[in-house]
Each structure stands twice: as C-alpha cells, then as structure tokens.
Amino acid sequence: MILKEQIERKKITEGIKEVENHKTKQKMRNSVLFLFLVVLLASCDSNRVFDKYKSVPNKWHKDSIISFKIHPPDTLNTYNLYVNLRNNNNYKYSNLFLIVEMKFPHGKTLKDTLEYKMAKPNGEYLGTGFAEVKENKLWYKENVVFNESGEYIVNIQQAMRENGKANGVVNLEGITDIGFRIEKPAAK
C-alpha cells in the first residue's frame, strides 16, 4: 500500500511539474509575441528619419534652450521638419510661441519665431492622448533640403508673453517634453 501511495504521489508531482512547464512555455510565447508586436509597431513609421524628445523640468525657463544635434542622411532629398511637444493640464494658454533656430554645418543660422494653436476656443487641448498629457506634432518647415553635409543644431526656446505685458513668461508651466522630428515627405 505504501508503494502504491508513493507511485501515486510521484504521478501527481510529475503532473504538477508538467502543468508548470506548460505555463512557463506559454508565458515565454506571450513575451515573444509582445516583443514582436512592439518591434512591428515601431517599424511602421517608415517616414521617420529623426525623432527625439527631451524632458523639460517642472517649468520651462525663458532662457532655457532645448538643443538637438542632427546628422541628415543626405544632401539631395527633401524632408519635412516638426517640433513635437507634450503638454499637461498645467498649461494655461491657448497658443504657444517658440523661437526655433537652425545652425548649419558651415556657419549659417536661420531663426524663426513661431506661433502654434494649443487649444480649441472651448479650452479643450489639441493633440493626441487620452490622459492628462497631450502630444502635438507641429509643422516647422516642409520640403527642406539639407544642402550642407555635417552636423546641424536645432535650438528651441519658449517665447510666451501674456496679453498686455511687455516681459515674457519667465517660467512656463505645463510643457513636459520638447522634441524634434524629421520625416520623408509622404508619397503622393
């Protein structure tokens, strides 16, 4: 009788191990599938040439410049350029003024003051995202040819002012990240 119980326990133990091995294999398959989907989704953005973000501390100081170093892939093709940004509910304006400066490899500099609409008239933020943070892809320049080879530097600075006030907003709240993006133009 004792031998029979030992054999039965061994069968139960082996059965439990088999179930655990099956669960482990299933978890591994699910992990591989998840990783595959992440890679697949990331590779779907075939127009992307450059796309980086930099975090902004709690407040974006008016003298704080966000810089991106860019090495365009060629000097022949045209590209579209974007300023990307993320804002949260602490952003209290319906628009945004930025100064964007592009320094070319051979010393030339282009500087633009840009205004972007950030909210609808009812106060609802523009951009994508379901939670508190909205992501905005803002046009900077289109059909740009990087005709100089080498490193370009893009500097982005906030230039917000409140109506009726001469001095700018010293510490801009609600902008969490600033990005710069270069894309191949969409095929027509």
PEURFEN-V555872 format. One record per residue. N is the residue number from 1. SS is DSSP state (@ for helix, = for strand, . for the rest). PSI is psi in radians with two decimals (* if undefined). NEAR is the number of other C-alpha atoms within 12 Angstrom. Layout:
BEGIN
n->(N,N)
ss->(SS,SS)
psi->(PSI,PSI)
near->(NEAR,NEAR)
END
This chain:
BEGIN
n->(1,2,3,4,5,6,7,8,9,10,11,12,13,14,15,16,17,18,19,20,21,22,23,24,25,26,27,28,29,30,31,32,33,34,35,36,37,38,39,40,41,42,43,44,45,46,47,48,49,50,51,52,53,54,55,56,57,58,59,60,61,62,63,64,65,66,67,68,69,70,71,72,73,74,75,76,77,78,79,80,81,82,83,84,85,86,87,88,89,90,91,92,93,94,95,96,97,98,99,100,101,102,103,104,105,106,107,108,109,110,111,112,113,114,115,116,117,118,119,120,121,122,123,124,125,126,127,128,129,130,131,132,133,134,135,136,137,138,139,140,141,142,143,144,145,146,147,148,149,150,151,152,153,154,155,156,157,158,159,160,161,162,163,164,165,166,167,168,169,170,171,172,173,174,175,176,177,178,179,180,181,182,183,184,185,186,187,188)
ss->(.,@,@,@,@,@,@,@,@,@,@,@,@,@,@,@,@,@,@,@,@,@,@,@,@,@,@,@,@,@,@,@,@,@,@,@,@,@,@,@,@,@,@,.,.,.,.,=,=,=,=,=,=,=,=,.,.,.,=,=,=,.,.,.,.,=,=,=,=,=,.,.,.,.,.,.,.,=,=,=,=,=,=,=,=,=,=,.,.,.,.,.,.,.,=,=,=,=,=,=,=,=,=,.,.,.,.,.,=,=,=,=,=,=,=,=,=,.,=,.,.,.,.,.,=,.,.,=,.,.,.,.,.,=,=,=,=,=,=,=,=,=,=,=,=,.,.,.,.,.,.,=,=,=,=,=,=,=,.,.,=,.,.,.,.,.,.,=,.,.,=,=,=,.,=,=,=,=,=,=,=,=,=,=,.,.,.,.)
psi->(-0.70,-0.72,-0.70,-0.72,-0.70,-0.72,-0.74,-0.75,-0.71,-0.73,-0.73,-0.78,-0.77,-0.66,-0.73,-0.76,-0.68,-0.74,-0.75,-0.73,-0.71,-0.75,-0.73,-0.77,-0.68,-0.74,-0.70,-0.75,-0.76,-0.70,-0.76,-0.74,-0.76,-0.80,-0.74,-0.76,-0.70,-0.82,-0.73,-0.80,-0.69,-0.57,-0.12,-0.34,1.27,-0.27,-0.26,2.27,-0.71,2.37,1.79,2.60,2.64,2.40,2.57,2.38,-3.05,-0.60,2.45,1.82,2.52,-0.40,-0.04,2.17,2.25,2.15,2.52,2.27,2.23,2.40,1.58,2.62,-0.38,3.05,0.29,-0.71,2.78,2.64,2.70,2.42,2.46,2.58,2.16,2.49,2.73,2.33,2.73,-3.01,-0.17,-0.16,2.11,0.27,2.79,-0.12,3.12,2.28,2.31,2.61,2.09,2.20,2.31,2.10,2.18,2.79,-0.55,0.31,-0.31,2.54,2.32,2.32,2.22,2.46,2.14,2.53,2.32,2.45,2.30,-0.26,2.70,2.88,-0.48,0.01,-0.13,2.26,2.50,2.97,-3.13,2.69,2.51,-0.44,-2.72,-0.52,2.27,2.46,2.30,2.35,1.84,2.24,2.35,-1.08,2.61,2.69,0.82,2.34,2.14,1.48,-0.03,2.27,2.60,-2.86,2.23,2.58,2.24,2.15,2.33,2.28,2.46,2.52,0.72,2.51,2.56,2.56,2.32,0.02,2.35,-0.67,2.57,2.94,2.05,-0.86,1.86,2.12,2.66,-0.17,2.10,-0.56,2.53,2.39,2.89,2.41,2.42,2.29,2.63,2.48,2.56,2.48,2.43,*)
near->(7,8,9,10,11,12,13,14,14,14,14,14,14,14,14,14,14,14,14,14,14,14,14,14,14,14,14,14,14,14,14,14,14,14,14,14,14,13,13,13,12,14,13,11,17,17,20,23,25,26,29,23,24,24,22,29,17,17,23,30,23,24,20,22,23,33,26,28,25,28,23,32,23,19,16,15,20,24,30,29,33,34,43,33,38,34,39,32,22,19,30,21,31,26,27,32,27,35,28,34,29,32,26,25,20,15,13,14,16,17,20,21,20,24,22,28,22,32,23,14,12,10,15,20,30,31,24,21,14,11,13,20,22,27,27,30,29,32,23,31,26,21,20,23,23,29,22,22,17,19,22,26,27,34,31,39,36,37,30,33,22,18,12,7,10,11,13,20,25,20,23,32,26,31,36,28,29,37,35,38,34,39,31,28,21,15,9,4)
END
